[in-house]
Amino acid sequence: MRRETETLNQIGLVFEGGGGKGAYQIGAWKALKEAGVNMEHEEEMIDNRFDGKIFVLTGSLENYTRKEAGDLIEKFGGKVSGSVSKKTDYLLAGEDAGSKLTKAQSLGVQIISEEEFEEMCK
């Protein structure tokens, strides 16, 4: 905390009062925001190889959480849906895929394994 205080003091941010570390962090955040610092983090798209493509994830993936796989799809310009429909382009099927796999098969959706997904992302 002392080192953080010294650094903030060097750039002219001084906070008075108590409240502990949480209050100090909130005060720092407010001061930076008021100073015009952009406090939003925007994910940058790597490229648009999945632009316009809709993915549905099902089953357990070995190397990714669903969030990680979804974030990767979005970084490549794709979208992730929670349900399979005729608009779905790919079903990423992990172990123990259930009803989403059955529905994708009946609709003719392209089903890809985790290994195929990794190849698409290279």
Buried (B, 14 or more C-beta within 10 A) or exposed (E): EEEEBEEBEEEEBEBEEEEEEEEBEEBBEEBBEEEEEEEEEEEEBEEEBBEEBBBBBBBEBEEBEBEEBBBBBBBBBBBBBEEBEEEBBBBBBBEEBEEBBEBBEEEEBEBBBBEBBBEBBE
